[in-house]
C-alpha cells in the first residue's frame, strides 16, 4: 500500500469516527432534560428614603466642614496648581515624576493646542 493511499484511508476513517461521535453528542444534548428557567420579577428594588438620603448628605457635609477646621471654601480661587506627591509612581515600574508644581495655565495651554 502506498503512503498516499494510507493517508487517504486514515483521513476517511478519522472523518467517519468524528461524524459518529458528533452525532452521538448532538443526540445526547437534544434528548437530555433541560431545567426550566424561571425569573422572579416580583421582587422590586428598594426605594430610597428621601429623608435618609438628606440626613446622609447633611452628615457628609458636616464631616467635610469639620475636616477643614470650619473653613470649607468650595471655589477655585485657592486652587491654582496641581502638586504631585513626592515618590508617586505615575509612569511605570521603577520610575516617577519629579516633585514640583504644574500650573493650571500649563495644563490649559496643552488642552488648547489640540
Backbone as JSON Lines, residues from 0, in Angstrom:
{"i":0,"aa":"X","n":[0.85,-1.18,0.0],"ca":[0.0,0.0,0.0],"c":[0.9,1.24,0.0]}
{"i":1,"aa":"X","n":[0.55,2.17,-0.86],"ca":[1.33,3.39,-0.95],"c":[0.99,4.33,0.2]}
{"i":2,"aa":"X","n":[1.91,5.25,0.45],"ca":[1.73,6.21,1.54],"c":[0.51,7.1,1.29]}
{"i":3,"aa":"X","n":[0.29,7.53,0.1],"ca":[-0.86,8.4,-0.21],"c":[-2.18,7.66,0.01]}
{"i":4,"aa":"X","n":[-2.2,6.36,-0.34],"ca":[-3.41,5.57,-0.12],"c":[-3.67,5.38,1.37]}
{"i":5,"aa":"X","n":[-2.6,5.17,2.14],"ca":[-2.73,5.02,3.59],"c":[-3.28,6.3,4.21]}
{"i":6,"aa":"X","n":[-2.74,7.44,3.78],"ca":[-3.22,8.73,4.3],"c":[-4.7,8.91,3.98]}
{"i":7,"aa":"X","n":[-5.1,8.56,2.78],"ca":[-6.5,8.71,2.37],"c":[-7.41,7.84,3.23]}
{"i":8,"aa":"X","n":[-6.99,6.6,3.48],"ca":[-7.78,5.69,4.31],"c":[-7.88,6.22,5.74]}
{"i":9,"aa":"X","n":[-6.76,6.71,6.27],"ca":[-6.76,7.25,7.65],"c":[-7.69,8.46,7.73]}
{"i":10,"aa":"X","n":[-7.61,9.36,6.75],"ca":[-8.47,10.55,6.75],"c":[-9.94,10.15,6.74]}
{"i":11,"aa":"X","n":[-10.3,9.2,5.9],"ca":[-11.69,8.77,5.8],"c":[-12.17,8.16,7.1]}
{"i":12,"aa":"X","n":[-11.34,7.34,7.74],"ca":[-11.72,6.7,8.99],"c":[-11.84,7.72,10.14]}
{"i":13,"aa":"X","n":[-10.91,8.65,10.17],"ca":[-10.98,9.69,11.21],"c":[-12.23,10.53,11.01]}
{"i":14,"aa":"X","n":[-12.52,10.89,9.77],"ca":[-13.7,11.69,9.46],"c":[-14.97,10.94,9.88]}
{"i":15,"aa":"X","n":[-15.04,9.65,9.57],"ca":[-16.21,8.84,9.93],"c":[-16.36,8.75,11.45]}
{"i":16,"aa":"X","n":[-15.25,8.57,12.15],"ca":[-15.3,8.47,13.62],"c":[-15.77,9.79,14.24]}
{"i":17,"aa":"X","n":[-15.26,10.89,13.73],"ca":[-15.65,12.2,14.27],"c":[-17.13,12.45,14.0]}
{"i":18,"aa":"X","n":[-17.61,12.13,12.81],"ca":[-19.03,12.33,12.49],"c":[-19.91,11.49,13.4]}
{"i":19,"aa":"X","n":[-19.49,10.26,13.68],"ca":[-20.28,9.39,14.55],"c":[-20.33,9.95,15.97]}
{"i":20,"aa":"X","n":[-19.17,10.41,16.46],"ca":[-19.13,10.97,17.81],"c":[-19.95,12.25,17.9]}
{"i":21,"aa":"X","n":[-19.86,13.1,16.89],"ca":[-20.64,14.33,16.9],"c":[-22.13,14.03,16.88]}
{"i":22,"aa":"X","n":[-22.52,13.03,16.12],"ca":[-23.92,12.63,16.08],"c":[-24.39,12.19,17.46]}
{"i":23,"aa":"X","n":[-23.57,11.38,18.14],"ca":[-23.93,10.93,19.49],"c":[-24.02,12.11,20.46]}
{"i":24,"aa":"X","n":[-23.07,13.04,20.35],"ca":[-23.07,14.2,21.25],"c":[-24.3,15.06,21.03]}
{"i":25,"aa":"X","n":[-24.63,15.32,19.76],"ca":[-25.79,16.14,19.47],"c":[-27.09,15.48,19.92]}
{"i":26,"aa":"X","n":[-27.21,14.18,19.69],"ca":[-28.42,13.47,20.13],"c":[-28.54,13.51,21.65]}
{"i":27,"aa":"X","n":[-27.44,13.34,22.34],"ca":[-27.47,13.4,23.81],"c":[-27.88,14.79,24.29]}
{"i":28,"aa":"X","n":[-27.37,15.83,23.62],"ca":[-27.7,17.19,24.01],"c":[-29.18,17.5,23.77]}
{"i":29,"aa":"X","n":[-29.72,16.98,22.69],"ca":[-31.12,17.25,22.37],"c":[-32.05,16.47,23.29]}
{"i":30,"aa":"X","n":[-31.68,15.26,23.63],"ca":[-32.56,14.4,24.43],"c":[-32.45,14.64,25.93]}
{"i":31,"aa":"X","n":[-31.41,15.29,26.39],"ca":[-31.25,15.46,27.83],"c":[-32.29,16.45,28.36]}
{"i":32,"aa":"X","n":[-32.8,16.19,29.56],"ca":[-33.81,17.1,30.12],"c":[-33.17,18.45,30.46]}
{"i":33,"aa":"X","n":[-33.89,19.49,30.14],"ca":[-33.39,20.84,30.4],"c":[-34.12,21.41,31.6]}
{"i":34,"aa":"X","n":[-33.37,22.04,32.51],"ca":[-34.05,22.64,33.66],"c":[-34.86,23.86,33.21]}
{"i":35,"aa":"X","n":[-35.99,24.04,33.83],"ca":[-36.85,25.17,33.5],"c":[-36.23,26.45,34.05]}
{"i":36,"aa":"X","n":[-36.27,27.49,33.25],"ca":[-35.73,28.78,33.65],"c":[-36.89,29.65,34.12]}
{"i":37,"aa":"X","n":[-36.81,30.07,35.35],"ca":[-37.86,30.93,35.89],"c":[-37.24,32.23,36.36]}
{"i":38,"aa":"X","n":[-37.94,33.29,36.08],"ca":[-37.47,34.6,36.52],"c":[-38.4,35.11,37.61]}
{"i":39,"aa":"X","n":[-37.81,35.59,38.66],"ca":[-38.58,36.13,39.76],"c":[-38.68,37.64,39.58]}
{"i":40,"aa":"X","n":[-39.77,38.08,39.01],"ca":[-39.95,39.51,38.76],"c":[-40.77,40.19,39.84]}
{"i":41,"aa":"X","n":[-41.16,39.46,40.85],"ca":[-41.99,40.04,41.89],"c":[-41.17,40.85,42.9]}
{"i":42,"aa":"X","n":[-39.86,40.71,42.88],"ca":[-39.02,41.44,43.83],"c":[-38.72,42.81,43.26]}
{"i":43,"aa":"X","n":[-39.21,43.84,43.91],"ca":[-38.99,45.21,43.46],"c":[-37.73,45.76,44.11]}
{"i":44,"aa":"X","n":[-36.98,46.58,43.39],"ca":[-35.8,47.17,44.02],"c":[-36.21,48.1,45.15]}
{"i":45,"aa":"X","n":[-35.39,48.18,46.18],"ca":[-35.77,49.03,47.31],"c":[-35.81,50.49,46.89]}
{"i":46,"aa":"X","n":[-36.84,51.16,47.35],"ca":[-36.96,52.59,47.03],"c":[-36.19,53.38,48.08]}
{"i":47,"aa":"X","n":[-35.38,54.34,47.64],"ca":[-34.61,55.11,48.6],"c":[-35.51,56.03,49.41]}
{"i":48,"aa":"X","n":[-35.16,56.18,50.66],"ca":[-35.9,57.05,51.57],"c":[-35.33,58.47,51.45]}
{"i":49,"aa":"X","n":[-36.11,59.43,50.96],"ca":[-35.58,60.8,50.79],"c":[-35.08,61.41,52.09]}
{"i":50,"aa":"X","n":[-35.73,61.12,53.19],"ca":[-35.29,61.68,54.47],"c":[-33.93,61.1,54.88]}
{"i":51,"aa":"X","n":[-33.74,59.8,54.64],"ca":[-32.46,59.18,54.98],"c":[-31.36,59.71,54.08]}
{"i":52,"aa":"X","n":[-31.66,59.94,52.81],"ca":[-30.66,60.5,51.89],"c":[-30.27,61.9,52.32]}
{"i":53,"aa":"X","n":[-31.24,62.71,52.7],"ca":[-30.95,64.08,53.13],"c":[-30.11,64.07,54.39]}
{"i":54,"aa":"X","n":[-30.42,63.19,55.32],"ca":[-29.64,63.1,56.56],"c":[-28.21,62.67,56.27]}
{"i":55,"aa":"X","n":[-28.04,61.75,55.34],"ca":[-26.7,61.3,54.97],"c":[-25.89,62.43,54.35]}
{"i":56,"aa":"X","n":[-26.52,63.2,53.44],"ca":[-25.82,64.33,52.82],"c":[-25.42,65.38,53.86]}
{"i":57,"aa":"X","n":[-26.34,65.66,54.78],"ca":[-26.02,66.64,55.83],"c":[-24.86,66.15,56.71]}
{"i":58,"aa":"X","n":[-24.86,64.87,57.03],"ca":[-23.77,64.31,57.84],"c":[-22.45,64.39,57.08]}
{"i":59,"aa":"X","n":[-22.48,64.11,55.78],"ca":[-21.27,64.16,54.98],"c":[-20.73,65.59,54.91]}
{"i":60,"aa":"X","n":[-21.61,66.57,54.71],"ca":[-21.18,67.97,54.67],"c":[-20.62,68.41,56.02]}
{"i":61,"aa":"X","n":[-21.23,67.96,57.1],"ca":[-20.72,68.31,58.44],"c":[-19.32,67.76,58.64]}
{"i":62,"aa":"X","n":[-19.08,66.52,58.2],"ca":[-17.75,65.93,58.32],"c":[-16.73,66.66,57.46]}
{"i":63,"aa":"X","n":[-17.14,67.1,56.28],"ca":[-16.23,67.83,55.41],"c":[-15.84,69.18,56.0]}
{"i":64,"aa":"X","n":[-16.82,69.86,56.59],"ca":[-16.53,71.15,57.23],"c":[-15.61,70.94,58.43]}
{"i":65,"aa":"X","n":[-15.87,69.88,59.2],"ca":[-15.03,69.61,60.37],"c":[-13.61,69.27,59.95]}
{"i":66,"aa":"X","n":[-13.45,68.58,58.82],"ca":[-12.12,68.22,58.36],"c":[-11.35,69.45,57.9]}
{"i":67,"aa":"X","n":[-12.06,70.49,57.45],"ca":[-11.41,71.72,57.01],"c":[-11.3,72.75,58.12]}
{"i":68,"aa":"X","n":[-11.43,72.33,59.37],"ca":[-11.37,73.23,60.53],"c":[-12.4,74.35,60.44]}
{"i":69,"aa":"X","n":[-13.58,74.05,59.96],"ca":[-14.65,75.02,59.88],"c":[-14.58,75.91,58.66]}
{"i":70,"aa":"X","n":[-13.51,75.82,57.87],"ca":[-13.37,76.66,56.7],"c":[-13.48,75.78,55.45]}
{"i":71,"aa":"X","n":[-14.63,75.81,54.83],"ca":[-14.83,75.0,53.66],"c":[-15.07,75.91,52.47]}
{"i":72,"aa":"X","n":[-14.03,76.17,51.72],"ca":[-14.1,77.04,50.57],"c":[-14.22,76.17,49.32]}
{"i":73,"aa":"X","n":[-15.37,76.21,48.67],"ca":[-15.61,75.36,47.51],"c":[-15.4,76.09,46.2]}
{"i":74,"aa":"X","n":[-14.57,77.12,46.2],"ca":[-14.27,77.84,44.97],"c":[-12.88,77.47,44.49]}
{"i":75,"aa":"X","n":[-12.52,77.95,43.31],"ca":[-11.22,77.64,42.74],"c":[-10.19,78.74,42.97]}
{"i":76,"aa":"X","n":[-10.51,79.73,43.81],"ca":[-9.57,80.84,43.99],"c":[-8.27,80.41,44.66]}
{"i":77,"aa":"X","n":[-8.29,79.37,45.47],"ca":[-7.08,78.9,46.14],"c":[-6.46,77.69,45.45]}
{"i":78,"aa":"X","n":[-7.11,77.2,44.42],"ca":[-6.61,76.02,43.73],"c":[-6.08,76.48,42.37]}
{"i":79,"aa":"X","n":[-4.77,76.68,42.28],"ca":[-4.21,77.13,41.02],"c":[-3.11,76.23,40.49]}
{"i":80,"aa":"X","n":[-2.79,75.17,41.2],"ca":[-1.78,74.25,40.71],"c":[-2.03,72.86,41.26]}
{"i":81,"aa":"X","n":[-1.45,71.91,40.57],"ca":[-1.57,70.51,40.98],"c":[-0.23,70.06,41.53]}
{"i":82,"aa":"X","n":[-0.19,69.6,42.76],"ca":[1.04,69.17,43.42],"c":[1.13,67.65,43.34]}
{"i":83,"aa":"X","n":[2.17,67.15,42.7],"ca":[2.41,65.71,42.64],"c":[3.14,65.31,43.91]}
{"i":84,"aa":"X","n":[2.58,64.4,44.71],"ca":[3.27,63.98,45.92],"c":[4.62,63.33,45.59]}
{"i":85,"aa":"X","n":[5.66,63.62,46.37],"ca":[6.97,63.02,46.1],"c":[6.91,61.5,46.22]}
{"i":86,"aa":"X","n":[7.58,60.83,45.31],"ca":[7.65,59.37,45.35],"c":[6.47,58.67,44.7]}
{"i":87,"aa":"X","n":[5.55,59.44,44.11],"ca":[4.4,58.83,43.47],"c":[4.83,58.2,42.15]}
{"i":88,"aa":"X","n":[4.51,56.95,41.99],"ca":[4.86,56.24,40.77],"c":[3.75,56.48,39.76]}
{"i":89,"aa":"X","n":[4.0,57.38,38.8],"ca":[2.96,57.76,37.86],"c":[3.19,57.25,36.45]}
{"i":90,"aa":"X","n":[4.37,56.77,36.14],"ca":[4.63,56.43,34.75],"c":[4.97,54.96,34.51]}
{"i":91,"aa":"X","n":[5.35,54.23,35.49],"ca":[5.67,52.83,35.24],"c":[6.53,52.26,36.35]}
{"i":92,"aa":"X","n":[6.9,51.04,36.16],"ca":[7.69,50.32,37.16],"c":[9.04,50.99,37.37]}
{"i":93,"aa":"X","n":[9.32,51.41,38.59],"ca":[10.63,51.95,38.94],"c":[10.87,53.38,38.51]}
{"i":94,"aa":"X","n":[9.85,54.1,38.09],"ca":[10.06,55.49,37.7],"c":[8.94,56.34,38.28]}
{"i":95,"aa":"X","n":[9.2,57.63,38.41],"ca":[8.19,58.54,38.92],"c":[8.46,59.93,38.39]}
{"i":96,"aa":"X","n":[7.43,60.77,38.48],"ca":[7.59,62.15,38.07],"c":[8.37,62.91,39.14]}
{"i":97,"aa":"X","n":[9.13,63.9,38.75],"ca":[9.82,64.7,39.76],"c":[8.82,65.53,40.55]}
{"i":98,"aa":"X","n":[9.16,65.81,41.81],"ca":[8.29,66.63,42.64],"c":[8.26,68.04,42.07]}
{"i":99,"aa":"X","n":[7.11,68.68,42.1],"ca":[7.0,70.04,41.61],"c":[5.57,70.41,41.33]}
{"i":100,"aa":"X","n":[5.39,71.64,40.91],"ca":[4.05,72.15,40.63],"c":[3.82,72.2,39.13]}
{"i":101,"aa":"X","n":[2.62,71.91,38.76],"ca":[2.19,72.07,37.38],"c":[1.04,73.06,37.43]}
{"i":102,"aa":"X","n":[1.24,74.23,36.86],"ca":[0.21,75.26,36.9],"c":[-0.94,74.93,35.98]}
{"i":103,"aa":"X","n":[-2.13,75.47,36.35],"ca":[-3.29,75.25,35.51],"c":[-3.13,75.93,34.16]}
{"i":104,"aa":"X","n":[-2.36,77.02,34.09],"ca":[-2.13,77.66,32.81],"c":[-1.35,76.74,31.87]}
{"i":105,"aa":"X","n":[-0.43,75.93,32.43],"ca":[0.29,74.97,31.59],"c":[-0.65,73.88,31.09]}
{"i":106,"aa":"X","n":[-1.52,73.41,31.96],"ca":[-2.48,72.37,31.57],"c":[-3.43,72.92,30.52]}
{"i":107,"aa":"X","n":[-3.93,74.15,30.73],"ca":[-4.85,74.75,29.76],"c":[-4.15,74.99,28.43]}
{"i":108,"aa":"X","n":[-2.85,75.35,28.48],"ca":[-2.1,75.53,27.24],"c":[-1.99,74.25,26.46]}
{"i":109,"aa":"X","n":[-1.84,73.12,27.15],"ca":[-1.8,71.82,26.47],"c":[-3.15,71.48,25.86]}
{"i":110,"aa":"X","n":[-4.2,71.8,26.58],"ca":[-5.54,71.47,26.09],"c":[-5.93,72.34,24.89]}
{"i":111,"aa":"X","n":[-5.48,73.58,24.85],"ca":[-5.83,74.49,23.76],"c":[-5.05,74.16,22.49]}
{"i":112,"aa":"X","n":[-3.93,73.48,22.61],"ca":[-3.08,73.23,21.45],"c":[-3.66,72.2,20.5]}
{"i":113,"aa":"X","n":[-4.7,71.52,20.88],"ca":[-5.3,70.49,20.02],"c":[-6.18,71.1,18.98]}
